[in-house]
Amino acid sequence: MATWALRASPLPPDPSRHRRLIMGWLFMREMGGHASARSYLDNQFTYQRDTHRLTVLASAMVGSTYYAACERLADDAERIVFGIVCLTKTSTGARDGCTFGYKDMDETVGPNESECPAAILDELTATDSAYALAWRARCRANLLAKKLDRAKPTPKPGQIIIFDESMRFSDGSDRTRFEVVANPKGKTPLFRDPESRAICRIPAFRKRAYRIVHAAIIVRDTTNG
């Protein structure tokens, strides 16, 4: 029997739109004609005041999280570009009809979300905020980790893969070494214990350190030249 692995500051509210505030979240019925959360938030953080101006220079959605590099020009201060992070939620079943909500923060509060793209980080100007510097460092570290994950060799059926750290499976056993087998239901490979022959699934295996120690062997028919 197969053994499966255990998953080892925005503009003032517009009174013409119905909104509600809950624990720092601002919910609304519609986004003022904007087609996406990103375009709506770009607009929210781009505005002119008597003494300063804020402009979104670059932005991106990573999952449901909005990241932006915002330029602030003020009459009595030097130009700064800082990071903004917004958590977003969408809902179609709210009783009051509010279908979109967001919670905004800037990098100086040390957001937990740290998947900001490099193109946005590159726009940010120097800062002495310890929280902002730590957030930028976490984002850079996550970008590097993703790059290293992409550079890892892709396991192919017939190869042997060895993980640096053992994993506890649902049968109570610890394993590190597997044979790679094809997954008939998807692209993510399955892994077979060479001793018990149990088929194991290892979610997000690329995030783990591993090495390939046996290349796949392809037998070719050379009888016809």
N, C-alpha and C positions, 0 to 999 in steps of 0.2 A: 504494500500500500504506500502510495506516495506521501512523503512528509513535507509539508509546506513551512517555509520560514515565517516566524513571527516578524512583524514589521519592527527585525532587529533595529498777517492779519488781513482778513478779507474786507471787501467793500461793505458799507452799511446795508442792512437788510432792506430790500425793496418791499414796501407794504402792500404792493399790488399782488405779491405772490404769497401763498400760504406757506409759512415756515414754522418750524419748532426747534427748540434747543434742548438737547439731552446730553448732559455730562460732556460738554465740549463739542458735541456733534451738532451740526446744523442740517436739518432735513427740509426738503422742499418738494412741491408737487411737480415742478418742471424746471428746466435749466435755461430759461430765457431764450429759447430758440436755438440753443447750441446743440449740435448733433452728438457730442460725446462729453464725457466727464473731463477729458483733457482740455478740450477747447473752452469749456465753461470755466475751468480753473485758470487757464491762461488769461482769460478775460478778467477774472476776479482779481488777479495779482498784477494787472497792468492798468495803471491809472495815474492821473495827474492831480496833485494838490497844490495849494498856494505856496508851500515851502519845499516840496519835494515831489519827485516822480519815481514811480516803480514800474519796471518793465521786465517781463519774462523774456529772457534771452534764449533759453532752451528748456524743453520739458519732455517728459516721457511717462508712460504708464507701464509699470512693471507689475503684472497681475492687477490687483485692485488698488495699488499704491501709486500715487502721483508724485513725481520728483521734478523739481524745477530749479534753475539758476536764475535768480532775480537781481536785476541791477537797480540800485537806489542812488539817485542823484538828488542832492540837497543843496540849498543855497549856502549853508554854512558848514558843510562837511565834504570830505573827499568821497570820490566814487567808491562804492563797495558792491560786490556781487556775492550774495549769500545763498545758501541752499534752503529750499522749502520742501517739506514732506506733507502730503495729505493722505490720510486713510479715507477710502471711499466705500460706500455701500449702495446697492440698488435693491429695491423691493417693489413687488407688484401687488402685495396683499395688505398693505398698511390701511388701517381703518380710516385714517384721515386723508388718504390719497397721496401722502408724501412718498415719492418713488426714488428719490436720490438724496444722499446725505454725505457729508464729508467732515473730517476733523483735521484742521490745519495746525502745523507747528513749523518752527524753523530749526536749523541745525544746532543752534546754541542751547537747545533744551535736551540734546542728545537722543534723538529718535531711536527707537528699537529697530525700525525698518532701515536696513542698510544695504539695499540692492541698487543704489543709484548708478546709472550708466556713466562711463568715463567721460563722454562728451559733455555732460553736465558738470561733473567734478572739475573738469579742465577750465571751465568758465569762472570758477569761484576765486575771489581775491583772497589775499592773506588775512588771517584772523588770529587773535590771541585768545579766543574762547577755547578753554580746555575741552568742553563738551563738543564743540564743533570740530575741533581737531581730532578728537577720538572717533567721532562719527565718520569723518572723511577717511580716517585710517581703516575703520571697519569696512567701509565700502570698497576701498582699494584692495583690501585683503580678500574680500568676497569675489571681486573681479578676477584677481589672480587665481584663486581657487577654482573658479569656473574655467579659466583658461587652461589650467593644468589638467582638469578633468577632461576637457575636450582633446587634450594632447595624449591622453592615455590610449594604449592600443585597444582596439575593439575586439573582445573575445569572439572567436568563431567556433562553430561546431567542430568537435574533434580535438580542440585544444584543452590543455590543463591550466587552470587558473588557481593561484594561491593568494589568499588574502593575508595581509600582515597581522590582523587581529582576528581571533576566533569569534564565531557567532553562535549564540545559543538558539537552538531550534525547538519547535513545539514538542518534539519527542524527548526533550531534556538533554540532547547531545550537543557537544561543541564541535564545530567543524571549521576548517580553513581551506582545505584542498577539494577541488571539484573538477569534474569533467564538464565541458560546455556542450550543451545539446540544443538543438533547434527548438524554437517555440512555435508550434503549429497555429497558435492563436494570436501571434503578434511578433514584433521585431525584437523585443527584449528577450535575450536568451534565458534558458533555464539551466540549472546546474545540478549535476548528478553526483552523489556521494560515491566515490569509487569502491567503497567497501560494501555498504548496504544496498547500493544501487537506487537509493531513494532519490526522487526528483525534488529539488528544492527551488524555491523562488526567493530571490534576494532583492527587495525593493531598493531603488536608488543605489545600486551596487557601484556605480561610477564615483560616488562620493567616498568610497572606501579605498584605502591603499591596497593595490594588488599587483601581481606580476604574472605574465604569461611564460610558462616554462616549457611548453611543448607545442610546436607549430602544427597547424593542421596539415595533414598529408593528403595530397590529391594524386590518385593513381590514374595515369593517362594510358590510353590504348595506343601503343606505338607499332602495332602490327601492320598498319597501313601507311607507315612512314610519317 
